[in-house]
Amino acid sequence: MMTVGAVCAVAGSFGDWLTSGRVGRSSYDILGLIARLGFAPGGAISWLVRAWPLMPLLMTCAVVAAWWRQRWVATGFGVVGGSYAAALGLAVAAAVPERRSISVGAAPVVTAVGGALVLLGSLVVVLVRVPSADADSR
């Protein structure tokens, strides 16, 4: 579940989040513009916008930790990365562009769904105890 969610979130982050005319913009293009143009207020919001390129790393760490049965590490990275992807994807998907020449694509929804799957997978990793291969050999 975490692997599928992480793939969806990361793939969605590279898709077209906004389209203006014939030009599609990914999440990295949009957030880079927001930061450079100064639309993000200072403090936590500005930091979250600038840190968006870390989202794929957070997802990768969560998935690898889950594969290696590091429950708490997987949950920590999964909750942070999944929440980040879900919240930002939903925020952009819910945004109503003021101009008719700008449209919101499907990629923010894909990213949000992927983030939600990672969050749900994080709960499963913590709550469901899977016996290790070493326990079977005893």
N, CA, C and O of each residue as an XYZ file, in Angstrom:
552
protein
N       0.829     -1.185      0.000
C       0.000      0.000      0.000
C       0.880      1.258      0.000
O       0.628      2.217     -0.730
N       1.916      1.221      0.840
C       2.797      2.392      0.895
C       3.550      2.566     -0.425
O       3.753      3.691     -0.880
N       3.959      1.467     -1.034
C       4.699      1.554     -2.297
C       3.824      2.144     -3.392
O       4.256      3.041     -4.116
N       2.599      1.648     -3.518
C       1.685      2.170     -4.538
C       1.388      3.643     -4.277
O       1.393      4.451     -5.206
N       1.132      3.994     -3.029
C       0.868      5.388     -2.690
C       2.047      6.295     -2.999
O       1.872      7.387     -3.539
N       3.240      5.847     -2.659
C       4.435      6.663     -2.920
C       4.655      6.852     -4.420
O       5.010      7.944     -4.864
N       4.447      5.795     -5.198
C       4.594      5.917     -6.651
C       3.570      6.909     -7.202
O       3.905      7.743     -8.043
N       2.327      6.822     -6.732
C       1.294      7.769     -7.179
C       1.649      9.201     -6.808
O       1.532     10.107     -7.634
N       2.082      9.406     -5.574
C       2.397     10.762     -5.116
C       3.567     11.350     -5.894
O       3.511     12.501     -6.328
N       4.613     10.575     -6.071
C       5.794     11.096     -6.774
C       5.493     11.293     -8.262
O       5.869     12.313     -8.840
N       4.822     10.325     -8.880
C       4.475     10.481    -10.301
C       3.543     11.676    -10.497
O       3.703     12.445    -11.445
N       2.571     11.826     -9.598
C       1.658     12.956     -9.694
C       2.364     14.295     -9.538
O       1.948     15.291    -10.130
N       3.428     14.322     -8.744
C       4.137     15.593     -8.542
C       4.837     16.069     -9.818
O       5.133     17.255     -9.959
N       5.099     15.150    -10.740
C       5.735     15.521    -12.007
C       4.716     15.796    -13.105
O       5.079     16.292    -14.171
N       3.445     15.480    -12.860
C       2.396     15.720    -13.853
C       2.022     17.189    -13.933
O       2.586     18.034    -13.238
N       1.052     17.476    -14.803
C       0.588     18.851    -14.987
C      -0.361     19.244    -13.863
O      -1.489     18.757    -13.792
N       0.103     20.125    -12.991
C      -0.733     20.625    -11.899
C      -1.579     21.793    -12.388
O      -2.772     21.864    -12.092
N      -0.985     22.682    -13.115
C      -1.706     23.816    -13.698
C      -1.368     23.892    -15.179
O      -0.246     23.601    -15.594
N      -2.357     24.285    -15.962
C      -2.144     24.482    -17.385
C      -2.552     25.902    -17.721
O      -3.642     26.355    -17.372
N      -1.663     26.587    -18.399
C      -1.931     27.942    -18.847
C      -1.723     27.963    -20.358
O      -0.606     27.818    -20.855
N      -2.820     28.146    -21.064
C      -2.726     28.046    -22.519
C      -2.427     26.602    -22.899
O      -3.204     25.696    -22.599
N      -1.307     26.401    -23.553
C      -0.902     25.044    -23.935
C       0.243     24.518    -23.079
O       0.742     23.417    -23.312
N       0.658     25.298    -22.097
C       1.806     24.936    -21.282
C       1.352     24.357    -19.954
O       0.627     25.003    -19.197
N       1.786     23.127    -19.676
C       1.492     22.505    -18.393
C       2.645     22.749    -17.428
O       3.806     22.792    -17.833
N       2.325     22.905    -16.184
C       3.344     23.153    -15.159
C       3.239     22.092    -14.068
O       2.154     21.810    -13.560
N       4.383     21.508    -13.716
C       4.419     20.515    -12.646
C       4.414     21.221    -11.294
O       4.490     22.447    -11.216
N       4.323     20.428    -10.239
C       4.334     21.007     -8.893
C       5.641     21.733     -8.629
O       5.663     22.744     -7.926
N       6.721     21.226     -9.185
C       8.030     21.842     -8.955
C       8.133     23.188     -9.672
O       8.739     24.125     -9.151
N       7.541     23.287    -10.864
C       7.505     24.569    -11.574
C       6.680     25.594    -10.801
O       7.098     26.737    -10.617
N       5.503     25.167    -10.352
C       4.589     26.077     -9.652
C       5.197     26.577     -8.347
O       5.217     27.779     -8.083
N       5.689     25.654     -7.541
C       6.214     26.050     -6.235
C       7.503     26.834     -6.362
O       7.795     27.694     -5.530
N       8.277     26.546     -7.395
C       9.475     27.350     -7.643
C       9.107     28.787     -7.975
O       9.756     29.726     -7.515
N       8.056     28.954     -8.781
C       7.596     30.308     -9.115
C       7.043     31.023     -7.892
O       7.317     32.204     -7.681
N       6.271     30.312     -7.092
C       5.699     30.917     -5.887
C       6.798     31.429     -4.968
O       6.712     32.539     -4.443
N       7.823     30.619     -4.778
C       8.921     31.019     -3.894
C       9.704     32.194     -4.477
O      10.020     33.148     -3.767
N      10.016     32.120     -5.777
C      10.823     33.181     -6.403
C      10.083     34.515     -6.474
O      10.695     35.574     -6.334
N       8.771     34.465     -6.691
C       8.002     35.700     -6.818
C       7.567     36.271     -5.474
O       7.010     37.368     -5.419
N       7.814     35.544     -4.397
C       7.513     36.056     -3.074
C       6.063     35.954     -2.662
O       5.629     36.690     -1.775
N       5.285     35.050     -3.285
C       3.884     34.897     -2.912
C       3.711     34.115     -1.620
O       2.687     34.248     -0.951
N       4.692     33.305     -1.262
C       4.599     32.551     -0.011
C       5.042     33.466      1.122
O       6.148     34.005      1.093
N       4.182     33.641      2.117
C       4.586     34.474      3.242
C       5.756     33.823      3.981
O       6.017     32.631      3.820
N       6.438     34.600      4.771
C       7.571     34.068      5.518
C       7.140     33.026      6.528
O       5.950     32.793      6.741
N       8.120     32.408      7.140
C       7.832     31.438      8.185
C       7.598     30.043      7.650
O       8.242     29.614      6.692
N       6.665     29.333      8.282
C       6.436     27.920      7.990
C       5.956     27.691      6.561
O       6.385     26.732      5.919
N       5.080     28.544      6.052
C       4.553     28.364      4.699
C       5.675     28.474      3.680
O       5.774     27.655      2.766
N       6.501     29.463      3.832
C       7.624     29.634      2.911
C       8.563     28.437      2.958
O       9.053     27.979      1.925
N       8.811     27.935      4.162
C       9.689     26.777      4.302
C       9.072     25.542      3.649
O       9.775     24.780      2.985
N       7.761     25.335      3.833
C       7.081     24.183      3.233
C       7.103     24.244      1.709
O       7.266     23.218      1.050
N       6.944     25.416      1.159
C       6.984     25.571     -0.296
C       8.386     25.252     -0.822
O       8.532     24.543     -1.818
N       9.393     25.766     -0.166
C      10.773     25.516     -0.625
C      11.203     24.074     -0.412
O      12.060     23.582     -1.145
N      10.636     23.385      0.565
C      11.041     22.011      0.890
C      10.301     20.958      0.057
O      10.573     19.769      0.222
N       9.389     21.343     -0.821
C       8.617     20.383     -1.607
C       9.494     19.364     -2.357
O       9.102     18.199     -2.425
N      10.636     19.725     -2.915
C      11.458     18.715     -3.588
C      11.941     17.586     -2.671
O      12.459     16.582     -3.159
N      11.781     17.734     -1.356
C      12.136     16.656     -0.427
C      11.041     15.593     -0.315
O      11.291     14.515      0.226
N       9.845     15.871     -0.811
C       8.734     14.926     -0.702
C       9.073     13.554     -1.296
O       8.796     12.548     -0.644
N       9.662     13.458     -2.508
C      10.010     12.130     -3.026
C      11.010     11.393     -2.130
O      10.944     10.170     -2.006
N      11.921     12.116     -1.514
C      12.882     11.486     -0.601
C      12.174     10.940      0.636
O      12.481      9.834      1.083
N      11.237     11.696      1.191
C      10.466     11.232      2.345
C       9.684      9.963      1.999
O       9.636      9.021      2.790
N       9.080      9.949      0.825
C       8.315      8.781      0.395
C       9.228      7.564      0.206
O       8.887      6.451      0.606
N      10.370      7.789     -0.397
C      11.318      6.689     -0.614
C      11.796      6.116      0.712
O      11.855      4.898      0.878
N      12.134      6.977      1.643
C      12.577      6.506      2.970
C      11.480      5.710      3.671
O      11.763      4.694      4.306
N      10.236      6.159      3.562
C       9.121      5.446      4.190
C       8.957      4.056      3.594
O       8.788      3.079      4.325
N       9.005      3.965      2.286
C       8.790      2.677      1.617
C       9.939      1.715      1.910
O       9.704      0.548      2.224
N      11.164      2.189      1.811
C      12.314      1.317      2.069
C      12.315      0.845      3.529
O      12.602     -0.320      3.804
N      12.001      1.730      4.443
C      11.938      1.333      5.856
C      10.839      0.287      6.083
O      11.017     -0.637      6.877
N       9.711      0.430      5.390
C       8.644     -0.566      5.515
C       9.099     -1.912      4.946
O       8.817     -2.956      5.534
N       9.793     -1.898      3.822
C      10.313     -3.141      3.240
C      11.291     -3.830      4.188
O      11.322     -5.057      4.278
N      12.080     -3.035      4.887
C      13.075     -3.577      5.818
C      12.483     -3.831      7.203
O      13.211     -4.163      8.139
N      11.166     -3.676      7.335
C      10.441     -3.938      8.577
C      10.889     -3.052      9.738
O      10.916     -3.479     10.892
N      11.231     -1.834      9.413
C      11.547     -0.818     10.417
C      10.272     -0.013     10.637
O      10.102      1.071     10.079
N       9.383     -0.560     11.458
C       8.019     -0.038     11.590
C       7.957      1.431     11.962
O       7.247      2.204     11.318
N       8.681      1.820     12.977
C       8.570      3.183     13.483
C       9.215      4.190     12.539
O       8.730      5.313     12.395
N      10.289      3.793     11.909
C      10.940      4.679     10.922
C      10.013      4.859      9.718
O       9.818      5.974      9.233
N       9.447      3.750      9.245
C       8.517      3.812      8.109
C       7.312      4.684      8.438
O       6.858      5.471      7.608
N       6.802      4.537      9.648
C       5.649      5.331     10.051
C       5.996      6.809     10.139
O       5.222      7.655      9.690
N       7.141      7.125     10.709
C       7.545      8.529     10.820
C       7.665      9.201      9.462
O       7.079     10.258      9.228
N       8.428      8.581      8.569
C       8.588      9.155      7.232
C       7.268      9.129      6.463
O       6.965     10.061      5.717
N       6.488      8.072      6.640
C       5.213      7.965      5.936
C       4.208      9.015      6.357
O       3.505      9.578      5.518
N       4.135      9.283      7.647
C       3.195     10.295      8.137
C       3.607     11.685      7.644
O       2.769     12.459      7.181
N       4.887     11.991      7.744
C       5.346     13.315      7.301
C       5.186     13.467      5.786
O       4.589     14.437      5.318
N       5.718     12.513      5.024
C       5.644     12.600      3.560
C       4.227     12.494      3.034
O       3.839     13.237      2.132
N       3.443     11.566      3.595
C       2.067     11.397      3.145
C       1.201     12.608      3.451
O       0.399     13.031      2.618
N       1.363     13.162      4.637
C       0.603     14.369      5.004
C       0.963     15.540      4.110
O       0.101     16.300      3.668
N       2.251     15.667      3.857
C       2.748     16.763      3.020
C       2.154     16.659      1.621
O       1.612     17.635      1.104
N       2.253     15.479      1.005
C       1.749     15.291     -0.354
C       0.230     15.444     -0.408
O      -0.295     16.087     -1.317
N      -0.472     14.862      0.550
C      -1.936     14.933      0.555
C      -2.422     16.367      0.756
O      -3.327     16.822      0.057
N      -1.827     17.068      1.700
C      -2.282     18.435      1.993
C      -2.020     19.384      0.827
O      -2.899     20.157      0.446
N      -0.826     19.328      0.265
C      -0.512     20.247     -0.827
C      -1.293     19.886     -2.088
O      -1.767     20.770     -2.801
N      -1.429     18.596     -2.362
C      -2.215     18.183     -3.522
C      -3.667     18.627     -3.411
O      -4.244     19.129     -4.376
N      -4.258     18.440     -2.229
C      -5.648     18.866     -2.027
C      -5.790     20.378     -2.096
O      -6.774     20.888     -2.632
N      -4.813     21.095     -1.557
C      -4.888     22.563     -1.581
C      -4.891     23.086     -3.020
O      -5.652     23.993     -3.359
N      -4.045     22.513     -3.848
C      -3.993     22.971     -5.243
C      -5.219     22.480     -6.009
O      -5.773     23.223     -6.819
N      -5.651     21.243     -5.767
C      -6.831     20.711     -6.463
C      -8.085     21.522     -6.130
O      -8.961     21.683     -6.981
N      -8.175     22.029     -4.907
C      -9.346     22.799     -4.489
C      -9.275     24.264     -4.907
O     -10.272     24.982     -4.826
N      -8.109     24.708     -5.349
C      -7.946     26.107     -5.736
C      -8.765     26.396     -6.994
O      -8.798     25.605     -7.936
N      -9.410     27.530     -6.977
C     -10.180     27.955     -8.134
C      -9.401     29.085     -8.804
O      -9.265     30.169     -8.237
N      -8.895     28.834    -10.001
C      -8.128     29.887    -10.671
C      -9.009     31.100    -10.970
O     -10.175     30.962    -11.341
N      -8.434     32.281    -10.802
C      -9.167     33.510    -11.073
C      -9.288     33.765    -12.567
O     -10.206     34.456    -13.009
N      -8.382     33.222    -13.330
C      -8.392     33.443    -14.777
C      -8.881     32.188    -15.484
O      -8.565     31.069    -15.080
N      -9.634     32.383    -16.517
C     -10.147     31.246    -17.278
C      -9.049     30.576    -18.101
O      -9.212     29.432    -18.526
N      -7.956     31.259    -18.329
C      -6.878     30.682    -19.138
C      -6.020     29.709    -18.337
O      -5.140     29.054    -18.896
N      -6.268     29.611    -17.032
C      -5.519     28.695    -16.172
C      -6.465     27.617    -15.686
O      -7.558     27.909    -15.203
N      -6.036     26.357    -15.817
C      -6.861     25.263    -15.315
C      -6.017     24.343    -14.438
O      -4.817     24.175    -14.656
N      -6.667     23.758    -13.451
C      -6.010     22.826    -12.542
C      -6.124     21.434    -13.146
O      -7.216     21.001    -13.514
N      -5.007     20.739    -13.247
C      -4.990     19.395    -13.817
C      -5.363     18.332    -12.803
O      -5.745     18.633    -11.672
N      -5.246     17.084    -13.228
C      -5.577     15.940    -12.370
C      -4.403     15.532    -11.481
O      -4.599     14.806    -10.507
N      -3.204     15.976    -11.791
C      -2.015     15.550    -11.051
C      -2.061     15.885     -9.559
O      -1.589     15.077     -8.759
N      -2.602     17.029     -9.141
C      -2.687     17.275     -7.695
C      -3.559     16.248     -6.970
O      -3.267     15.876     -5.834
N      -4.624     15.794     -7.624
C      -5.488     14.781     -7.020
C      -4.729     13.456     -6.917
O      -4.821     12.767     -5.901
N      -3.985     13.099     -7.957
C      -3.188     11.867     -7.939
C      -2.172     11.931     -6.798
O      -1.976     10.951     -6.080
N      -1.535     13.078     -6.637
C      -0.565     13.255     -5.557
C      -1.237     13.145     -4.192
O      -0.704     12.512     -3.280
N      -2.402     13.760     -4.055
C      -3.133     13.715     -2.778
C      -3.578     12.294     -2.443
O      -3.466     11.863     -1.295
N      -4.079     11.568     -3.432
C      -4.497     10.180     -3.199
C      -3.289      9.324     -2.818
O      -3.372      8.488     -1.918
N      -2.168      9.539     -3.508
C      -0.947      8.812     -3.162
C      -0.498      9.107     -1.741
O      -0.111      8.200     -1.004
N      -0.551     10.368     -1.359
C      -0.194     10.742      0.010
C      -1.113     10.099      1.031
O      -0.663      9.654      2.087
N      -2.409     10.049      0.714
C      -3.371      9.422      1.623
C      -3.101      7.923      1.753
O      -3.226      7.367      2.844
N      -2.734      7.264      0.653
C      -2.397      5.840      0.719
C      -1.160      5.598      1.575
O      -1.100      4.622      2.323
N      -0.179      6.479      1.466
C       1.018      6.344      2.301
C       0.657      6.532      3.769
O       1.154      5.801      4.626
N      -0.206      7.508      4.071
C      -0.666      7.699      5.448
C      -1.381      6.454      5.974
O      -1.119      6.004      7.090
N      -2.275      5.909      5.173
C      -2.995      4.705      5.574
C      -2.028      3.528      5.738
O      -2.148      2.744      6.680
N      -1.084      3.414      4.825
C      -0.072      2.366      4.940
C       0.772      2.520      6.189
O       1.192      1.524      6.779
N       1.025      3.745      6.598
C       1.789      3.989      7.825
C       1.050      3.455      9.043
O       1.661      2.899      9.955
N      -0.262      3.626      9.053
C      -1.067      3.073     10.146
C      -1.032      1.547     10.132
O      -0.927      0.915     11.183
N      -1.120      0.966      8.955
C      -1.080     -0.494      8.841
C       0.262     -1.029      9.324
O       0.320     -2.041     10.022
N       1.337     -0.348      8.950
C       2.679     -0.791      9.356
C       2.796     -0.819     10.878
O       3.412     -1.728     11.433
N       2.214      0.165     11.553
C       2.313      0.227     13.008
C       1.353     -0.745     13.681
O       1.715     -1.380     14.671
N       0.152     -0.870     13.168
C      -0.873     -1.650     13.856
C      -0.825     -3.150     13.564
O      -1.220     -3.954     14.408
N      -0.349     -3.532     12.384
C      -0.336     -4.942     12.002
C       1.066     -5.499     12.196
O       2.022     -5.056     11.560
N       1.167     -6.446     13.056
C       2.462     -7.071     13.368
C       2.656     -8.269     12.446
O       1.905     -9.241     12.523
N       3.662     -8.203     11.574
C       3.981     -9.286     10.661
C       5.180    -10.033     11.220
O       6.213     -9.421     11.494
N       5.060    -11.363     11.398
C       6.213    -12.100     11.945
C       7.384    -12.063     10.969
O       7.207    -12.116      9.752
N       8.560    -11.972     11.524
C       9.760    -11.924     10.684
C      10.135    -13.324     10.237
O       9.636    -14.313     10.774
N      11.019    -13.401      9.248
C      11.489    -14.684      8.741
C      12.262    -15.441      9.813
O      12.252    -16.672      9.810
N      12.937    -14.739     10.739
C      13.687    -15.374     11.805
C      12.763    -16.123     12.757
O      13.141    -17.172     13.279
N      11.567    -15.609     12.990
C      10.625    -16.257     13.891
C      10.154    -17.584     13.322
O       9.865    -18.512     14.078
N      10.071    -17.690     11.986
C       9.627    -18.919     11.345
C      10.664    -20.029     11.464
O      10.309    -21.207     11.494
N      11.931    -19.667     11.531
C      12.986    -20.665     11.564
C      13.200    -21.271     12.959
O      13.905    -22.272     13.092
N      12.604    -20.680     13.991
C      12.786    -21.186     15.358
C      11.927    -22.333     15.614
O      11.949    -22.887     16.713
